[in-house]
Amino acid sequence: MDSAALHLPVSERAKLAHRLLLSLENLSDTELQEVWLDEAQRRADEIDQGLVELISAEEVSAKARLLLK
């Protein structure tokens, strides 16, 4: 990450974030697939390294039901 961007005023960082998000809307199917594969690999690596806590589907469903009440 470019540390210079982190020192921009809040409004400028927001504009930059918006432009970056918009740029993702124009990705080709191949680029989207590559991005998702990279993300899946990153998450798998975090799991393998014990950096994240896994939550069962049952627990997620129960929490979702509570939030929807």
Residue, then its C-alpha position, 0 to 999 in steps of 0.5 A: m500500500d502506498s503510505a503517501a495515500l494514508h497521509l491525504p486529507v480524509s476527503e481526498r482519501a474518500k475520493l481515491a477509495h471511490r475511484l479505486l472501487l469504480s475501477l473494479e467494476n470494469l474488470s473482465d471476467t478473466e480479471l475477476q476470476e484472477v482476483w477471486l482466486d487470489e483472495a481465496q488463496r490469501r484466505a486459505d493461507e491465513i487458515d493454514q497459518g492459524l491467523v483466523e478463527l474458523i466459525s461453523a456454518e451453524e454458528v453463522s446461521a444462528k447469529a444471522r437469525l438473531l440479527l434478523k429478529 
